[in-house]
Amino acid sequence: MLKLYHNINSVCAQKVRIALEEKGQEAEEHLLTLRGDQNEPAYLKLNPNGVVPTLVHDGAPIVESSLILYYIDEVFPEPPLMPKAPLPRLRVRMYNKLIDEYVHNACTIMTFATAFRPNFLKVPREVWLAEINKAPLKRRVEYKRSVIEHGLDSEFAGDALAQHRKLLAWMADSLKSGKYLAGDSFSNAECAVIPYILRLELLQLDGLWADYPAIADWWARMRARPSVKAAIFDRKTEKDRARPRLRRVRRRVHLGASPNSPASQRTKPPSARIAISPNIRSNSTTHVD
């Protein structure tokens, strides 16, 4: 029996739901609001880090979304989500490693700096500090505090954008040799990457791949894929689809050239206006990352 503890808008939960859909597996769902329930003792017994998702299989909790992807593919081998050849298998693992070590934190930073920041600033500083300080992973408290206080001027924001650019560069290189990120078919590389591309789109940062037509084509195909529709888009409520109006955040963020291009070097920081109006629901103490 499978149980999935998750949140609809969590990028880590989305990747696991995609994999389960690809495998045709149903799990008993336990939805977390991430407004403090992730830190309750009962949930921390399942996941001591206080994050989602947690997959429970026959009573055994499995944590860490990238490891859950590998676990699902081993326990439910058909259809396979890992390529057979060694190099494509390595590429799947490399995408997951990049996301685990860099991109996920960068995604959290960009989300808090833009979509979530206005609601945090509506409450007294001591209130939101007390809330984010509940997180067991204290390094995350540090950058959340910084981006809530300083937004895109935070010391962490520039590197967060650079990590997303790196992911996109990897994708563009992978797609030179085929329609998928690792081998000739949909794999755990897609499961891992899709939620982060969606988050960029929701933050209206899809201009980052304007010069990568192969990524645009890949994204159009992924959006239309039945597993992605079922795991993500069909799960959104009408309230989610309303695209809540948030205060427009205007910063000089360059969306076109790569960081090392001549255009990028001429302008520090480069110039373009981004407007943040994401389709991610947020209250002052909501943690969706």
Protein Blocks (a to p, Z undefined) as FASTA:
>chain_A
ZZddddfklmklmmmmmmmmmnopacdddddehlopmmgfklmmmmmnopacdddeehia
cehjklmmmmmmmmmmbccfbdfblklmmmmmmmmmmmmmmmmmmmmmmmmmmmmmmmmm
mpcfklmmmmmmmpmblmlmmmmmmmmmnmmmbmklmmmmmmmmmmmmmmmmmmmnocbf
ndjbdcfklmmmmmmmmmmmmnopmmmmmmmmklmmmmmmmmmpmklmmmmmmmpcfklm
nopadddddddddfkbcfkbmklmmpccdddddddddfbdcdfkbccZZ
